[in-house]
Amino acid sequence: MPARRDARSNCPARRGAHSLQRRPQPAATDKLNRLIDSGPFDVHVARTFPFDRVIDAHRALATHYVGKLALRVS
């Protein structure tokens, strides 16, 4: 009998994206706060999707490596 396939394995987020579900480390938080306090910084947004294309944005996570993806709510 073939092994059962988990339907969630087809989800792009399961293949390429990871979420952090751990508690923040105080040293990392302190470092981030110092960087923010040191002055302006740029956030690189690679691609923006309208909210009605949230599915396309989620699919893009499978092949996205540099910059951030953003949803535009209007």
TIBANU-761602 format. One record per atom (N, C-alpha, C): residue in one letter; residue number from 1; atom name; x, y, z. Coordinates in Angstrom, 3 decimals. Layout:
// residues N
<residu=A&num=NUM&atome=CA&xx=X&yy=Y&zz=Z>
...
//
This chain:
// residues 74
<residu=M&num=1&atome=N&xx=0.841&yy=-1.175&zz=0.000>
<residu=M&num=1&atome=CA&xx=0.000&yy=0.000&zz=0.000>
<residu=M&num=1&atome=C&xx=0.891&yy=1.246&zz=0.000>
<residu=P&num=2&atome=N&xx=0.624&yy=2.228&zz=-0.895>
<residu=P&num=2&atome=CA&xx=1.451&yy=3.438&zz=-0.933>
<residu=P&num=2&atome=C&xx=1.235&yy=4.283&zz=0.323>
<residu=A&num=3&atome=N&xx=2.271&yy=5.035&zz=0.666>
<residu=A&num=3&atome=CA&xx=2.172&yy=5.917&zz=1.825>
<residu=A&num=3&atome=C&xx=1.143&yy=7.001&zz=1.568>
<residu=R&num=4&atome=N&xx=0.440&yy=7.395&zz=2.627>
<residu=R&num=4&atome=CA&xx=-0.531&yy=8.487&zz=2.494>
<residu=R&num=4&atome=C&xx=0.193&yy=9.795&zz=2.263>
<residu=R&num=5&atome=N&xx=-0.351&yy=10.581&zz=1.405>
<residu=R&num=5&atome=CA&xx=0.242&yy=11.877&zz=1.109>
<residu=R&num=5&atome=C&xx=-0.522&yy=12.950&zz=1.874>
<residu=D&num=6&atome=N&xx=0.192&yy=13.783&zz=2.563>
<residu=D&num=6&atome=CA&xx=-0.416&yy=14.872&zz=3.310>
<residu=D&num=6&atome=C&xx=-0.796&yy=15.971&zz=2.328>
<residu=A&num=7&atome=N&xx=-2.070&yy=16.345&zz=2.292>
<residu=A&num=7&atome=CA&xx=-2.545&yy=17.376&zz=1.355>
<residu=A&num=7&atome=C&xx=-1.838&yy=18.697&zz=1.581>
<residu=R&num=8&atome=N&xx=-1.384&yy=18.947&zz=2.805>
<residu=R&num=8&atome=CA&xx=-0.705&yy=20.210&zz=3.091>
<residu=R&num=8&atome=C&xx=0.645&yy=20.307&zz=2.401>
<residu=S&num=9&atome=N&xx=1.211&yy=19.216&zz=1.934>
<residu=S&num=9&atome=CA&xx=2.528&yy=19.261&zz=1.292>
<residu=S&num=9&atome=C&xx=2.488&yy=20.012&zz=-0.035>
<residu=N&num=10&atome=N&xx=1.309&yy=20.235&zz=-0.593>
<residu=N&num=10&atome=CA&xx=1.187&yy=21.006&zz=-1.830>
<residu=N&num=10&atome=C&xx=1.182&yy=22.507&zz=-1.583>
<residu=C&num=11&atome=N&xx=1.084&yy=22.921&zz=-0.354>
<residu=C&num=11&atome=CA&xx=1.033&yy=24.339&zz=-0.014>
<residu=C&num=11&atome=C&xx=2.417&yy=24.943&zz=-0.197>
<residu=P&num=12&atome=N&xx=2.542&yy=26.062&zz=-0.966>
<residu=P&num=12&atome=CA&xx=3.852&yy=26.680&zz=-1.178>
<residu=P&num=12&atome=C&xx=4.544&yy=27.043&zz=0.131>
<residu=A&num=13&atome=N&xx=3.784&yy=27.475&zz=1.123>
<residu=A&num=13&atome=CA&xx=4.397&yy=27.868&zz=2.380>
<residu=A&num=13&atome=C&xx=5.053&yy=26.672&zz=3.065>
<residu=R&num=14&atome=N&xx=4.521&yy=25.495&zz=2.865>
<residu=R&num=14&atome=CA&xx=5.119&yy=24.304&zz=3.467>
<residu=R&num=14&atome=C&xx=6.432&yy=23.951&zz=2.775>
<residu=R&num=15&atome=N&xx=6.564&yy=24.295&zz=1.498>
<residu=R&num=15&atome=CA&xx=7.776&yy=23.936&zz=0.765>
<residu=R&num=15&atome=C&xx=8.895&yy=24.941&zz=0.965>
<residu=G&num=16&atome=N&xx=8.575&yy=26.257&zz=0.983>
<residu=G&num=16&atome=CA&xx=9.662&yy=27.215&zz=0.942>
<residu=G&num=16&atome=C&xx=9.670&yy=28.270&zz=2.025>
<residu=A&num=17&atome=N&xx=8.557&yy=28.564&zz=2.619>
<residu=A&num=17&atome=CA&xx=8.508&yy=29.635&zz=3.610>
<residu=A&num=17&atome=C&xx=8.495&yy=29.022&zz=5.012>
<residu=H&num=18&atome=N&xx=9.026&yy=29.765&zz=5.927>
<residu=H&num=18&atome=CA&xx=9.064&yy=29.296&zz=7.300>
<residu=H&num=18&atome=C&xx=8.545&yy=30.396&zz=8.202>
<residu=S&num=19&atome=N&xx=7.895&yy=30.030&zz=9.250>
<residu=S&num=19&atome=CA&xx=7.476&yy=31.038&zz=10.215>
<residu=S&num=19&atome=C&xx=8.211&yy=30.781&zz=11.516>
<residu=L&num=20&atome=N&xx=8.496&yy=31.853&zz=12.195>
<residu=L&num=20&atome=CA&xx=9.156&yy=31.740&zz=13.482>
<residu=L&num=20&atome=C&xx=8.093&yy=31.745&zz=14.562>
<residu=Q&num=21&atome=N&xx=8.016&yy=30.687&zz=15.279>
<residu=Q&num=21&atome=CA&xx=7.037&yy=30.609&zz=16.339>
<residu=Q&num=21&atome=C&xx=7.735&yy=30.373&zz=17.668>
<residu=R&num=22&atome=N&xx=8.798&yy=31.110&zz=17.882>
<residu=R&num=22&atome=CA&xx=9.517&yy=31.003&zz=19.138>
<residu=R&num=22&atome=C&xx=9.558&yy=32.368&zz=19.800>
<residu=R&num=23&atome=N&xx=9.930&yy=32.377&zz=21.025>
<residu=R&num=23&atome=CA&xx=9.983&yy=33.635&zz=21.767>
<residu=R&num=23&atome=C&xx=11.170&yy=34.463&zz=21.307>
<residu=P&num=24&atome=N&xx=10.988&yy=35.779&zz=21.215>
<residu=P&num=24&atome=CA&xx=12.108&yy=36.628&zz=20.808>
<residu=P&num=24&atome=C&xx=13.253&yy=36.545&zz=21.827>
<residu=Q&num=25&atome=N&xx=14.453&yy=36.602&zz=21.321>
<residu=Q&num=25&atome=CA&xx=15.634&yy=36.588&zz=22.184>
<residu=Q&num=25&atome=C&xx=15.945&yy=38.032&zz=22.581>
<residu=P&num=26&atome=N&xx=16.129&yy=38.307&zz=23.870>
<residu=P&num=26&atome=CA&xx=16.382&yy=39.691&zz=24.309>
<residu=P&num=26&atome=C&xx=17.554&yy=40.349&zz=23.591>
<residu=A&num=27&atome=N&xx=18.639&yy=39.626&zz=23.356>
<residu=A&num=27&atome=CA&xx=19.805&yy=40.228&zz=22.687>
<residu=A&num=27&atome=C&xx=19.453&yy=40.650&zz=21.262>
<residu=A&num=28&atome=N&xx=18.685&yy=39.826&zz=20.558>
<residu=A&num=28&atome=CA&xx=18.293&yy=40.152&zz=19.182>
<residu=A&num=28&atome=C&xx=17.341&yy=41.348&zz=19.172>
<residu=T&num=29&atome=N&xx=16.425&yy=41.381&zz=20.130>
<residu=T&num=29&atome=CA&xx=15.489&yy=42.505&zz=20.217>
<residu=T&num=29&atome=C&xx=16.234&yy=43.796&zz=20.537>
<residu=D&num=30&atome=N&xx=17.188&yy=43.725&zz=21.457>
<residu=D&num=30&atome=CA&xx=17.981&yy=44.913&zz=21.793>
<residu=D&num=30&atome=C&xx=18.764&yy=45.408&zz=20.583>
<residu=K&num=31&atome=N&xx=19.354&yy=44.495&zz=19.827>
<residu=K&num=31&atome=CA&xx=20.115&yy=44.877&zz=18.632>
<residu=K&num=31&atome=C&xx=19.198&yy=45.538&zz=17.602>
<residu=L&num=32&atome=N&xx=18.029&yy=44.970&zz=17.402>
<residu=L&num=32&atome=CA&xx=17.077&yy=45.553&zz=16.452>
<residu=L&num=32&atome=C&xx=16.663&yy=46.949&zz=16.898>
<residu=N&num=33&atome=N&xx=16.390&yy=47.122&zz=18.175>
<residu=N&num=33&atome=CA&xx=16.010&yy=48.441&zz=18.680>
<residu=N&num=33&atome=C&xx=17.126&yy=49.462&zz=18.483>
<residu=R&num=34&atome=N&xx=18.394&yy=49.057&zz=18.685>
<residu=R&num=34&atome=CA&xx=19.515&yy=49.974&zz=18.448>
<residu=R&num=34&atome=C&xx=19.598&yy=50.366&zz=16.974>
<residu=L&num=35&atome=N&xx=19.392&yy=49.415&zz=16.086>
<residu=L&num=35&atome=CA&xx=19.428&yy=49.722&zz=14.649>
<residu=L&num=35&atome=C&xx=18.313&yy=50.699&zz=14.276>
<residu=I&num=36&atome=N&xx=17.125&yy=50.491&zz=14.807>
<residu=I&num=36&atome=CA&xx=16.001&yy=51.390&zz=14.523>
<residu=I&num=36&atome=C&xx=16.291&yy=52.780&zz=15.065>
<residu=D&num=37&atome=N&xx=16.829&yy=52.850&zz=16.281>
<residu=D&num=37&atome=CA&xx=17.124&yy=54.146&zz=16.900>
<residu=D&num=37&atome=C&xx=18.266&yy=54.894&zz=16.216>
<residu=S&num=38&atome=N&xx=19.123&yy=54.176&zz=15.473>
<residu=S&num=38&atome=CA&xx=20.289&yy=54.811&zz=14.869>
<residu=S&num=38&atome=C&xx=19.939&yy=55.691&zz=13.672>
<residu=G&num=39&atome=N&xx=18.754&yy=55.599&zz=13.153>
<residu=G&num=39&atome=CA&xx=18.379&yy=56.480&zz=12.056>
<residu=G&num=39&atome=C&xx=17.515&yy=55.774&zz=11.034>
<residu=P&num=40&atome=N&xx=17.203&yy=56.503&zz=9.969>
<residu=P&num=40&atome=CA&xx=16.318&yy=55.942&zz=8.948>
<residu=P&num=40&atome=C&xx=16.924&yy=54.698&zz=8.285>
<residu=F&num=41&atome=N&xx=16.065&yy=53.843&zz=7.841>
<residu=F&num=41&atome=CA&xx=16.497&yy=52.657&zz=7.108>
<residu=F&num=41&atome=C&xx=15.464&yy=52.350&zz=6.038>
<residu=D&num=42&atome=N&xx=15.874&yy=51.601&zz=5.058>
<residu=D&num=42&atome=CA&xx=14.997&yy=51.246&zz=3.951>
<residu=D&num=42&atome=C&xx=14.496&yy=49.822&zz=4.113>
<residu=V&num=43&atome=N&xx=13.235&yy=49.636&zz=3.825>
<residu=V&num=43&atome=CA&xx=12.660&yy=48.301&zz=3.754>
<residu=V&num=43&atome=C&xx=12.458&yy=48.013&zz=2.274>
<residu=H&num=44&atome=N&xx=13.069&yy=46.966&zz=1.788>
<residu=H&num=44&atome=CA&xx=12.998&yy=46.643&zz=0.373>
<residu=H&num=44&atome=C&xx=11.781&yy=45.767&zz=0.102>
<residu=V&num=45&atome=N&xx=10.834&yy=46.336&zz=-0.620>
<residu=V&num=45&atome=CA&xx=9.630&yy=45.596&zz=-1.001>
<residu=V&num=45&atome=C&xx=9.825&yy=45.159&zz=-2.446>
<residu=A&num=46&atome=N&xx=9.946&yy=43.857&zz=-2.643>
<residu=A&num=46&atome=CA&xx=10.194&yy=43.316&zz=-3.974>
<residu=A&num=46&atome=C&xx=8.939&yy=43.353&zz=-4.834>
<residu=R&num=47&atome=N&xx=7.797&yy=43.125&zz=-4.203>
<residu=R&num=47&atome=CA&xx=6.564&yy=43.045&zz=-4.985>
<residu=R&num=47&atome=C&xx=5.370&yy=43.340&zz=-4.097>
<residu=T&num=48&atome=N&xx=4.394&yy=44.056&zz=-4.639>
<residu=T&num=48&atome=CA&xx=3.172&yy=44.389&zz=-3.917>
<residu=T&num=48&atome=C&xx=1.988&yy=43.796&zz=-4.659>
<residu=F&num=49&atome=N&xx=1.086&yy=43.211&zz=-3.897>
<residu=F&num=49&atome=CA&xx=-0.124&yy=42.605&zz=-4.466>
<residu=F&num=49&atome=C&xx=-1.352&yy=43.293&zz=-3.897>
<residu=P&num=50&atome=N&xx=-2.382&yy=43.529&zz=-4.726>
<residu=P&num=50&atome=CA&xx=-3.650&yy=44.005&zz=-4.155>
<residu=P&num=50&atome=C&xx=-4.244&yy=42.885&zz=-3.302>
<residu=F&num=51&atome=N&xx=-5.013&yy=43.260&zz=-2.301>
<residu=F&num=51&atome=CA&xx=-5.535&yy=42.274&zz=-1.365>
<residu=F&num=51&atome=C&xx=-6.358&yy=41.186&zz=-2.049>
<residu=D&num=52&atome=N&xx=-7.029&yy=41.531&zz=-3.129>
<residu=D&num=52&atome=CA&xx=-7.850&yy=40.512&zz=-3.808>
<residu=D&num=52&atome=C&xx=-6.999&yy=39.480&zz=-4.554>
<residu=R&num=53&atome=N&xx=-5.667&yy=39.669&zz=-4.552>
<residu=R&num=53&atome=CA&xx=-4.764&yy=38.667&zz=-5.145>
<residu=R&num=53&atome=C&xx=-3.897&yy=38.004&zz=-4.081>
<residu=V&num=54&atome=N&xx=-4.456&yy=37.869&zz=-2.892>
<residu=V&num=54&atome=CA&xx=-3.724&yy=37.286&zz=-1.777>
<residu=V&num=54&atome=C&xx=-3.246&yy=35.870&zz=-2.107>
<residu=I&num=55&atome=N&xx=-3.999&yy=35.130&zz=-2.889>
<residu=I&num=55&atome=CA&xx=-3.596&yy=33.769&zz=-3.270>
<residu=I&num=55&atome=C&xx=-2.341&yy=33.816&zz=-4.129>
<residu=D&num=56&atome=N&xx=-2.283&yy=34.759&zz=-5.066>
<residu=D&num=56&atome=CA&xx=-1.075&yy=34.909&zz=-5.894>
<residu=D&num=56&atome=C&xx=0.129&yy=35.295&zz=-5.030>
<residu=A&num=57&atome=N&xx=-0.094&yy=36.155&zz=-4.042>
<residu=A&num=57&atome=CA&xx=0.993&yy=36.553&zz=-3.154>
<residu=A&num=57&atome=C&xx=1.502&yy=35.345&zz=-2.376>
<residu=H&num=58&atome=N&xx=0.598&yy=34.525&zz=-1.912>
<residu=H&num=58&atome=CA&xx=0.991&yy=33.330&zz=-1.164>
<residu=H&num=58&atome=C&xx=1.782&yy=32.380&zz=-2.059>
<residu=R&num=59&atome=N&xx=1.371&yy=32.235&zz=-3.297>
<residu=R&num=59&atome=CA&xx=2.106&yy=31.372&zz=-4.233>
<residu=R&num=59&atome=C&xx=3.501&yy=31.924&zz=-4.517>
<residu=A&num=60&atome=N&xx=3.619&yy=33.247&zz=-4.552>
<residu=A&num=60&atome=CA&xx=4.914&yy=33.867&zz=-4.834>
<residu=A&num=60&atome=C&xx=5.937&yy=33.563&zz=-3.743>
<residu=L&num=61&atome=N&xx=5.473&yy=33.233&zz=-2.547>
<residu=L&num=61&atome=CA&xx=6.407&yy=32.903&zz=-1.466>
<residu=L&num=61&atome=C&xx=7.268&yy=31.689&zz=-1.802>
<residu=A&num=62&atome=N&xx=6.758&yy=30.805&zz=-2.649>
<residu=A&num=62&atome=CA&xx=7.486&yy=29.582&zz=-2.988>
<residu=A&num=62&atome=C&xx=8.768&yy=29.872&zz=-3.771>
<residu=T&num=63&atome=N&xx=8.809&yy=30.979&zz=-4.499>
<residu=T&num=63&atome=CA&xx=9.977&yy=31.275&zz=-5.329>
<residu=T&num=63&atome=C&xx=10.639&yy=32.597&zz=-4.954>
<residu=H&num=64&atome=N&xx=10.218&yy=33.207&zz=-3.870>
<residu=H&num=64&atome=CA&xx=10.689&yy=34.538&zz=-3.497>
<residu=H&num=64&atome=C&xx=11.866&yy=34.432&zz=-2.531>
<residu=Y&num=65&atome=N&xx=12.948&yy=35.162&zz=-2.827>
<residu=Y&num=65&atome=CA&xx=14.133&yy=35.065&zz=-1.985>
<residu=Y&num=65&atome=C&xx=14.621&yy=36.397&zz=-1.430>
<residu=V&num=66&atome=N&xx=14.485&yy=37.491&zz=-2.164>
<residu=V&num=66&atome=CA&xx=15.060&yy=38.771&zz=-1.742>
<residu=V&num=66&atome=C&xx=13.971&yy=39.824&zz=-1.628>
<residu=G&num=67&atome=N&xx=14.000&yy=40.613&zz=-0.564>
<residu=G&num=67&atome=CA&xx=13.008&yy=41.655&zz=-0.358>
<residu=G&num=67&atome=C&xx=11.752&yy=41.105&zz=0.280>
<residu=K&num=68&atome=N&xx=10.806&yy=41.978&zz=0.491>
<residu=K&num=68&atome=CA&xx=9.560&yy=41.615&zz=1.141>
<residu=K&num=68&atome=C&xx=8.420&yy=41.599&zz=0.128>
<residu=L&num=69&atome=N&xx=7.418&yy=40.819&zz=0.441>
<residu=L&num=69&atome=CA&xx=6.173&yy=40.855&zz=-0.310>
<residu=L&num=69&atome=C&xx=5.162&yy=41.595&zz=0.543>
<residu=A&num=70&atome=N&xx=4.345&yy=42.412&zz=-0.092>
<residu=A&num=70&atome=CA&xx=3.366&yy=43.206&zz=0.653>
<residu=A&num=70&atome=C&xx=1.991&yy=43.069&zz=0.026>
<residu=L&num=71&atome=N&xx=0.964&yy=43.151&zz=0.870>
<residu=L&num=71&atome=CA&xx=-0.415&yy=43.195&zz=0.405>
<residu=L&num=71&atome=C&xx=-0.903&yy=44.627&zz=0.544>
<residu=R&num=72&atome=N&xx=-1.547&yy=45.126&zz=-0.498>
<residu=R&num=72&atome=CA&xx=-2.098&yy=46.477&zz=-0.490>
<residu=R&num=72&atome=C&xx=-3.584&yy=46.376&zz=-0.176>
<residu=V&num=73&atome=N&xx=-3.990&yy=46.978&zz=0.927>
<residu=V&num=73&atome=CA&xx=-5.395&yy=46.992&zz=1.316>
<residu=V&num=73&atome=C&xx=-5.943&yy=48.375&zz=0.961>
<residu=S&num=74&atome=N&xx=-6.959&yy=48.394&zz=0.094>
<residu=S&num=74&atome=CA&xx=-7.502&yy=49.714&zz=-0.272>
<residu=S&num=74&atome=C&xx=-9.005&yy=49.717&zz=-0.208>
//
